[in-house]
Amino acid sequence: MLHARVIGVLSSSAYLPDGLLIASDTQRKIGLFHFTTAEIGAIFDAFLTDEVRLSTDGYADADVHGPTRVVARRE
């Protein structure tokens, strides 16, 4: 969803239920995702009700010349 190149609304189709058509930027020429209104609502609800239970930040591979990589973990 974050890298969607095209988002279209599908309404009154004889072949597919109403919903959203989403094409990612990397697969836009070969693939298209269809989500019904109930499916897209469930995805947004899961995202909006999610909670971070564990959070850590720090440096990986730190040496005398300073840190080389920052790491963040959220669960």
PDB file as gemmi writes it, atoms N, CA and C in Angstrom:
CRYST1    1.000    1.000    1.000  90.00  90.00  90.00 P 1                      
ATOM      1  N   MET A   1       0.813  -1.190   0.000  1.00  0.00           N  
ATOM      2  CA  MET A   1       0.000   0.000   0.000  1.00  0.00           C  
ATOM      3  C   MET A   1       0.859   1.258   0.000  1.00  0.00           C  
ATOM      4  N   LEU A   2       1.994   1.187   0.685  1.00  0.00           N  
ATOM      5  CA  LEU A   2       2.848   2.372   0.743  1.00  0.00           C  
ATOM      6  C   LEU A   2       3.473   2.702  -0.603  1.00  0.00           C  
ATOM      7  N   HIS A   3       3.664   1.693  -1.428  1.00  0.00           N  
ATOM      8  CA  HIS A   3       4.304   1.903  -2.715  1.00  0.00           C  
ATOM      9  C   HIS A   3       3.322   1.724  -3.862  1.00  0.00           C  
ATOM     10  N   ALA A   4       2.056   2.030  -3.617  1.00  0.00           N  
ATOM     11  CA  ALA A   4       1.046   1.881  -4.662  1.00  0.00           C  
ATOM     12  C   ALA A   4       1.264   2.925  -5.738  1.00  0.00           C  
ATOM     13  N   ARG A   5       1.333   2.476  -6.962  1.00  0.00           N  
ATOM     14  CA  ARG A   5       1.497   3.377  -8.093  1.00  0.00           C  
ATOM     15  C   ARG A   5       0.131   3.850  -8.589  1.00  0.00           C  
ATOM     16  N   VAL A   6      -0.826   2.919  -8.563  1.00  0.00           N  
ATOM     17  CA  VAL A   6      -2.170   3.226  -9.030  1.00  0.00           C  
ATOM     18  C   VAL A   6      -3.175   2.674  -8.016  1.00  0.00           C  
ATOM     19  N   ILE A   7      -4.123   3.494  -7.624  1.00  0.00           N  
ATOM     20  CA  ILE A   7      -5.238   3.056  -6.788  1.00  0.00           C  
ATOM     21  C   ILE A   7      -6.502   3.481  -7.510  1.00  0.00           C  
ATOM     22  N   GLY A   8      -7.336   2.503  -7.841  1.00  0.00           N  
ATOM     23  CA  GLY A   8      -8.578   2.795  -8.549  1.00  0.00           C  
ATOM     24  C   GLY A   8      -9.770   2.249  -7.792  1.00  0.00           C  
ATOM     25  N   VAL A   9     -10.909   2.898  -7.981  1.00  0.00           N  
ATOM     26  CA  VAL A   9     -12.151   2.456  -7.360  1.00  0.00           C  
ATOM     27  C   VAL A   9     -12.932   1.647  -8.388  1.00  0.00           C  
ATOM     28  N   LEU A  10     -13.344   0.463  -7.993  1.00  0.00           N  
ATOM     29  CA  LEU A  10     -14.135  -0.407  -8.865  1.00  0.00           C  
ATOM     30  C   LEU A  10     -15.577  -0.383  -8.368  1.00  0.00           C  
ATOM     31  N   SER A  11     -16.488  -0.034  -9.268  1.00  0.00           N  
ATOM     32  CA  SER A  11     -17.891   0.074  -8.886  1.00  0.00           C  
ATOM     33  C   SER A  11     -18.784  -0.456  -9.999  1.00  0.00           C  
ATOM     34  N   SER A  12     -19.770  -1.236  -9.633  1.00  0.00           N  
ATOM     35  CA  SER A  12     -20.796  -1.748 -10.562  1.00  0.00           C  
ATOM     36  C   SER A  12     -20.221  -2.595 -11.690  1.00  0.00           C  
ATOM     37  N   SER A  13     -19.213  -3.389 -11.405  1.00  0.00           N  
ATOM     38  CA  SER A  13     -18.649  -4.291 -12.404  1.00  0.00           C  
ATOM     39  C   SER A  13     -19.500  -5.553 -12.499  1.00  0.00           C  
ATOM     40  N   ALA A  14     -19.622  -6.077 -13.698  1.00  0.00           N  
ATOM     41  CA  ALA A  14     -20.352  -7.331 -13.889  1.00  0.00           C  
ATOM     42  C   ALA A  14     -19.505  -8.533 -13.488  1.00  0.00           C  
ATOM     43  N   TYR A  15     -18.196  -8.333 -13.304  1.00  0.00           N  
ATOM     44  CA  TYR A  15     -17.276  -9.445 -13.058  1.00  0.00           C  
ATOM     45  C   TYR A  15     -16.686  -9.489 -11.652  1.00  0.00           C  
ATOM     46  N   LEU A  16     -16.507  -8.346 -11.029  1.00  0.00           N  
ATOM     47  CA  LEU A  16     -15.871  -8.283  -9.712  1.00  0.00           C  
ATOM     48  C   LEU A  16     -16.723  -7.466  -8.751  1.00  0.00           C  
ATOM     49  N   PRO A  17     -16.672  -7.797  -7.457  1.00  0.00           N  
ATOM     50  CA  PRO A  17     -17.404  -6.978  -6.482  1.00  0.00           C  
ATOM     51  C   PRO A  17     -16.762  -5.599  -6.338  1.00  0.00           C  
ATOM     52  N   ASP A  18     -17.554  -4.643  -5.876  1.00  0.00           N  
ATOM     53  CA  ASP A  18     -17.046  -3.289  -5.657  1.00  0.00           C  
ATOM     54  C   ASP A  18     -15.845  -3.329  -4.722  1.00  0.00           C  
ATOM     55  N   GLY A  19     -14.912  -2.420  -4.935  1.00  0.00           N  
ATOM     56  CA  GLY A  19     -13.732  -2.361  -4.079  1.00  0.00           C  
ATOM     57  C   GLY A  19     -12.651  -1.487  -4.664  1.00  0.00           C  
ATOM     58  N   LEU A  20     -11.420  -1.791  -4.308  1.00  0.00           N  
ATOM     59  CA  LEU A  20     -10.255  -1.039  -4.771  1.00  0.00           C  
ATOM     60  C   LEU A  20      -9.365  -1.919  -5.626  1.00  0.00           C  
ATOM     61  N   LEU A  21      -8.800  -1.328  -6.657  1.00  0.00           N  
ATOM     62  CA  LEU A  21      -7.781  -1.970  -7.486  1.00  0.00           C  
ATOM     63  C   LEU A  21      -6.476  -1.252  -7.202  1.00  0.00           C  
ATOM     64  N   ILE A  22      -5.463  -2.001  -6.818  1.00  0.00           N  
ATOM     65  CA  ILE A  22      -4.193  -1.401  -6.422  1.00  0.00           C  
ATOM     66  C   ILE A  22      -3.060  -2.064  -7.185  1.00  0.00           C  
ATOM     67  N   ALA A  23      -2.217  -1.248  -7.798  1.00  0.00           N  
ATOM     68  CA  ALA A  23      -1.032  -1.734  -8.504  1.00  0.00           C  
ATOM     69  C   ALA A  23       0.196  -1.145  -7.829  1.00  0.00           C  
ATOM     70  N   SER A  24       1.139  -1.999  -7.470  1.00  0.00           N  
ATOM     71  CA  SER A  24       2.361  -1.511  -6.826  1.00  0.00           C  
ATOM     72  C   SER A  24       3.286  -0.903  -7.877  1.00  0.00           C  
ATOM     73  N   ASP A  25       4.235  -0.116  -7.411  1.00  0.00           N  
ATOM     74  CA  ASP A  25       5.158   0.515  -8.350  1.00  0.00           C  
ATOM     75  C   ASP A  25       6.084  -0.488  -9.018  1.00  0.00           C  
ATOM     76  N   THR A  26       6.402  -1.588  -8.331  1.00  0.00           N  
ATOM     77  CA  THR A  26       7.325  -2.560  -8.917  1.00  0.00           C  
ATOM     78  C   THR A  26       6.626  -3.605  -9.782  1.00  0.00           C  
ATOM     79  N   GLN A  27       5.343  -3.841  -9.547  1.00  0.00           N  
ATOM     80  CA  GLN A  27       4.624  -4.878 -10.295  1.00  0.00           C  
ATOM     81  C   GLN A  27       3.492  -4.305 -11.141  1.00  0.00           C  
ATOM     82  N   ARG A  28       3.487  -3.020 -11.378  1.00  0.00           N  
ATOM     83  CA  ARG A  28       2.360  -2.377 -12.047  1.00  0.00           C  
ATOM     84  C   ARG A  28       2.097  -2.893 -13.456  1.00  0.00           C  
ATOM     85  N   LYS A  29       3.098  -3.428 -14.111  1.00  0.00           N  
ATOM     86  CA  LYS A  29       2.908  -3.921 -15.482  1.00  0.00           C  
ATOM     87  C   LYS A  29       2.484  -5.382 -15.530  1.00  0.00           C  
ATOM     88  N   ILE A  30       2.578  -6.095 -14.403  1.00  0.00           N  
ATOM     89  CA  ILE A  30       2.256  -7.523 -14.433  1.00  0.00           C  
ATOM     90  C   ILE A  30       1.214  -7.952 -13.411  1.00  0.00           C  
ATOM     91  N   GLY A  31       0.887  -7.107 -12.442  1.00  0.00           N  
ATOM     92  CA  GLY A  31      -0.036  -7.542 -11.403  1.00  0.00           C  
ATOM     93  C   GLY A  31      -0.924  -6.429 -10.899  1.00  0.00           C  
ATOM     94  N   LEU A  32      -2.101  -6.813 -10.435  1.00  0.00           N  
ATOM     95  CA  LEU A  32      -3.077  -5.881  -9.898  1.00  0.00           C  
ATOM     96  C   LEU A  32      -3.769  -6.572  -8.733  1.00  0.00           C  
ATOM     97  N   PHE A  33      -3.941  -5.870  -7.638  1.00  0.00           N  
ATOM     98  CA  PHE A  33      -4.595  -6.429  -6.461  1.00  0.00           C  
ATOM     99  C   PHE A  33      -6.011  -5.887  -6.374  1.00  0.00           C  
ATOM    100  N   HIS A  34      -6.959  -6.765  -6.058  1.00  0.00           N  
ATOM    101  CA  HIS A  34      -8.356  -6.359  -5.866  1.00  0.00           C  
ATOM    102  C   HIS A  34      -8.732  -6.595  -4.417  1.00  0.00           C  
ATOM    103  N   PHE A  35      -9.267  -5.572  -3.764  1.00  0.00           N  
ATOM    104  CA  PHE A  35      -9.735  -5.668  -2.391  1.00  0.00           C  
ATOM    105  C   PHE A  35     -11.183  -5.224  -2.343  1.00  0.00           C  
ATOM    106  N   THR A  36     -12.048  -6.046  -1.742  1.00  0.00           N  
ATOM    107  CA  THR A  36     -13.426  -5.619  -1.537  1.00  0.00           C  
ATOM    108  C   THR A  36     -13.430  -4.562  -0.433  1.00  0.00           C  
ATOM    109  N   THR A  37     -14.550  -3.875  -0.275  1.00  0.00           N  
ATOM    110  CA  THR A  37     -14.617  -2.844   0.765  1.00  0.00           C  
ATOM    111  C   THR A  37     -14.433  -3.454   2.151  1.00  0.00           C  
ATOM    112  N   ALA A  38     -14.959  -4.661   2.363  1.00  0.00           N  
ATOM    113  CA  ALA A  38     -14.779  -5.330   3.665  1.00  0.00           C  
ATOM    114  C   ALA A  38     -13.312  -5.693   3.895  1.00  0.00           C  
ATOM    115  N   GLU A  39     -12.628  -6.182   2.867  1.00  0.00           N  
ATOM    116  CA  GLU A  39     -11.218  -6.563   3.009  1.00  0.00           C  
ATOM    117  C   GLU A  39     -10.343  -5.351   3.287  1.00  0.00           C  
ATOM    118  N   ILE A  40     -10.543  -4.264   2.552  1.00  0.00           N  
ATOM    119  CA  ILE A  40      -9.706  -3.076   2.766  1.00  0.00           C  
ATOM    120  C   ILE A  40     -10.010  -2.456   4.125  1.00  0.00           C  
ATOM    121  N   GLY A  41     -11.274  -2.528   4.553  1.00  0.00           N  
ATOM    122  CA  GLY A  41     -11.634  -2.048   5.889  1.00  0.00           C  
ATOM    123  C   GLY A  41     -10.954  -2.844   6.986  1.00  0.00           C  
ATOM    124  N   ALA A  42     -10.876  -4.166   6.808  1.00  0.00           N  
ATOM    125  CA  ALA A  42     -10.204  -5.020   7.789  1.00  0.00           C  
ATOM    126  C   ALA A  42      -8.713  -4.720   7.855  1.00  0.00           C  
ATOM    127  N   ILE A  43      -8.090  -4.433   6.722  1.00  0.00           N  
ATOM    128  CA  ILE A  43      -6.663  -4.089   6.698  1.00  0.00           C  
ATOM    129  C   ILE A  43      -6.431  -2.781   7.446  1.00  0.00           C  
ATOM    130  N   PHE A  44      -7.246  -1.770   7.161  1.00  0.00           N  
ATOM    131  CA  PHE A  44      -7.095  -0.480   7.848  1.00  0.00           C  
ATOM    132  C   PHE A  44      -7.375  -0.611   9.339  1.00  0.00           C  
ATOM    133  N   ASP A  45      -8.394  -1.387   9.715  1.00  0.00           N  
ATOM    134  CA  ASP A  45      -8.686  -1.596  11.136  1.00  0.00           C  
ATOM    135  C   ASP A  45      -7.522  -2.267  11.851  1.00  0.00           C  
ATOM    136  N   ALA A  46      -6.924  -3.286  11.217  1.00  0.00           N  
ATOM    137  CA  ALA A  46      -5.775  -3.973  11.818  1.00  0.00           C  
ATOM    138  C   ALA A  46      -4.608  -3.010  12.002  1.00  0.00           C  
ATOM    139  N   PHE A  47      -4.393  -2.133  11.040  1.00  0.00           N  
ATOM    140  CA  PHE A  47      -3.314  -1.153  11.125  1.00  0.00           C  
ATOM    141  C   PHE A  47      -3.589  -0.137  12.233  1.00  0.00           C  
ATOM    142  N   LEU A  48      -4.818   0.359  12.304  1.00  0.00           N  
ATOM    143  CA  LEU A  48      -5.152   1.411  13.257  1.00  0.00           C  
ATOM    144  C   LEU A  48      -5.253   0.916  14.694  1.00  0.00           C  
ATOM    145  N   THR A  49      -5.545  -0.365  14.899  1.00  0.00           N  
ATOM    146  CA  THR A  49      -5.669  -0.887  16.258  1.00  0.00           C  
ATOM    147  C   THR A  49      -4.410  -1.593  16.743  1.00  0.00           C  
ATOM    148  N   ASP A  50      -3.386  -1.637  15.918  1.00  0.00           N  
ATOM    149  CA  ASP A  50      -2.137  -2.286  16.295  1.00  0.00           C  
ATOM    150  C   ASP A  50      -1.413  -1.453  17.350  1.00  0.00           C  
ATOM    151  N   GLU A  51      -0.715  -2.116  18.246  1.00  0.00           N  
ATOM    152  CA  GLU A  51       0.036  -1.448  19.302  1.00  0.00           C  
ATOM    153  C   GLU A  51       1.468  -1.966  19.341  1.00  0.00           C  
ATOM    154  N   VAL A  52       2.393  -1.077  19.626  1.00  0.00           N  
ATOM    155  CA  VAL A  52       3.787  -1.468  19.815  1.00  0.00           C  
ATOM    156  C   VAL A  52       3.931  -1.989  21.241  1.00  0.00           C  
ATOM    157  N   ARG A  53       4.404  -3.223  21.368  1.00  0.00           N  
ATOM    158  CA  ARG A  53       4.560  -3.826  22.690  1.00  0.00           C  
ATOM    159  C   ARG A  53       6.023  -3.845  23.153  1.00  0.00           C  
ATOM    160  N   LEU A  54       6.941  -3.776  22.216  1.00  0.00           N  
ATOM    161  CA  LEU A  54       8.361  -3.784  22.539  1.00  0.00           C  
ATOM    162  C   LEU A  54       9.062  -2.857  21.563  1.00  0.00           C  
ATOM    163  N   SER A  55       9.929  -2.021  22.082  1.00  0.00           N  
ATOM    164  CA  SER A  55      10.644  -1.066  21.238  1.00  0.00           C  
ATOM    165  C   SER A  55      12.098  -0.994  21.672  1.00  0.00           C  
ATOM    166  N   THR A  56      13.018  -1.207  20.732  1.00  0.00           N  
ATOM    167  CA  THR A  56      14.442  -1.069  21.033  1.00  0.00           C  
ATOM    168  C   THR A  56      15.127  -0.331  19.887  1.00  0.00           C  
ATOM    169  N   ASP A  57      16.073   0.495  20.232  1.00  0.00           N  
ATOM    170  CA  ASP A  57      16.888   1.219  19.261  1.00  0.00           C  
ATOM    171  C   ASP A  57      18.341   1.095  19.683  1.00  0.00           C  
ATOM    172  N   GLY A  58      19.227   1.139  18.718  1.00  0.00           N  
ATOM    173  CA  GLY A  58      20.638   1.079  19.071  1.00  0.00           C  
ATOM    174  C   GLY A  58      21.523   0.984  17.853  1.00  0.00           C  
ATOM    175  N   TYR A  59      22.773   0.641  18.103  1.00  0.00           N  
ATOM    176  CA  TYR A  59      23.760   0.534  17.038  1.00  0.00           C  
ATOM    177  C   TYR A  59      24.226  -0.913  16.929  1.00  0.00           C  
ATOM    178  N   ALA A  60      24.369  -1.369  15.720  1.00  0.00           N  
ATOM    179  CA  ALA A  60      24.940  -2.689  15.481  1.00  0.00           C  
ATOM    180  C   ALA A  60      26.361  -2.490  14.961  1.00  0.00           C  
ATOM    181  N   ASP A  61      27.214  -3.401  15.277  1.00  0.00           N  
ATOM    182  CA  ASP A  61      28.597  -3.364  14.773  1.00  0.00           C  
ATOM    183  C   ASP A  61      29.342  -2.105  15.192  1.00  0.00           C  
ATOM    184  N   ALA A  62      29.146  -1.645  16.400  1.00  0.00           N  
ATOM    185  CA  ALA A  62      29.878  -0.459  16.860  1.00  0.00           C  
ATOM    186  C   ALA A  62      31.342  -0.823  17.101  1.00  0.00           C  
ATOM    187  N   ASP A  63      32.227   0.040  16.680  1.00  0.00           N  
ATOM    188  CA  ASP A  63      33.653  -0.173  16.902  1.00  0.00           C  
ATOM    189  C   ASP A  63      34.298   1.152  17.295  1.00  0.00           C  
ATOM    190  N   VAL A  64      35.618   1.207  17.332  1.00  0.00           N  
ATOM    191  CA  VAL A  64      36.311   2.427  17.749  1.00  0.00           C  
ATOM    192  C   VAL A  64      36.079   3.595  16.799  1.00  0.00           C  
ATOM    193  N   HIS A  65      35.712   3.318  15.568  1.00  0.00           N  
ATOM    194  CA  HIS A  65      35.481   4.389  14.603  1.00  0.00           C  
ATOM    195  C   HIS A  65      34.032   4.849  14.596  1.00  0.00           C  
ATOM    196  N   GLY A  66      33.228   4.327  15.485  1.00  0.00           N  
ATOM    197  CA  GLY A  66      31.823   4.728  15.575  1.00  0.00           C  
ATOM    198  C   GLY A  66      30.901   3.657  15.023  1.00  0.00           C  
ATOM    199  N   PRO A  67      29.613   3.891  15.190  1.00  0.00           N  
ATOM    200  CA  PRO A  67      28.635   2.894  14.729  1.00  0.00           C  
ATOM    201  C   PRO A  67      28.578   2.831  13.199  1.00  0.00           C  
ATOM    202  N   THR A  68      28.332   1.643  12.693  1.00  0.00           N  
ATOM    203  CA  THR A  68      28.239   1.477  11.245  1.00  0.00           C  
ATOM    204  C   THR A  68      26.812   1.269  10.774  1.00  0.00           C  
ATOM    205  N   ARG A  69      25.940   0.895  11.699  1.00  0.00           N  
ATOM    206  CA  ARG A  69      24.570   0.605  11.291  1.00  0.00           C  
ATOM    207  C   ARG A  69      23.636   0.857  12.482  1.00  0.00           C  
ATOM    208  N   VAL A  70      22.530   1.546  12.225  1.00  0.00           N  
ATOM    209  CA  VAL A  70      21.516   1.796  13.243  1.00  0.00           C  
ATOM    210  C   VAL A  70      20.435   0.730  13.100  1.00  0.00           C  
ATOM    211  N   VAL A  71      19.974   0.195  14.210  1.00  0.00           N  
ATOM    212  CA  VAL A  71      18.905  -0.810  14.176  1.00  0.00           C  
ATOM    213  C   VAL A  71      17.759  -0.346  15.066  1.00  0.00           C  
ATOM    214  N   ALA A  72      16.551  -0.618  14.613  1.00  0.00           N  
ATOM    215  CA  ALA A  72      15.347  -0.331  15.396  1.00  0.00           C  
ATOM    216  C   ALA A  72      14.442  -1.532  15.289  1.00  0.00           C  
ATOM    217  N   ARG A  73      13.849  -1.922  16.397  1.00  0.00           N  
ATOM    218  CA  ARG A  73      12.970  -3.086  16.422  1.00  0.00           C  
ATOM    219  C   ARG A  73      11.673  -2.700  17.122  1.00  0.00           C  
ATOM    220  N   ARG A  74      10.549  -3.009  16.481  1.00  0.00           N  
ATOM    221  CA  ARG A  74       9.227  -2.754  17.049  1.00  0.00           C  
ATOM    222  C   ARG A  74       8.417  -4.035  16.962  1.00  0.00           C  
ATOM    223  N   GLU A  75       7.851  -4.466  18.060  1.00  0.00           N  
ATOM    224  CA  GLU A  75       7.000  -5.654  18.069  1.00  0.00           C  
ATOM    225  C   GLU A  75       5.701  -5.345  18.769  1.00  0.00           C  
TER     226      GLU A  75                                                      
END                                                                             
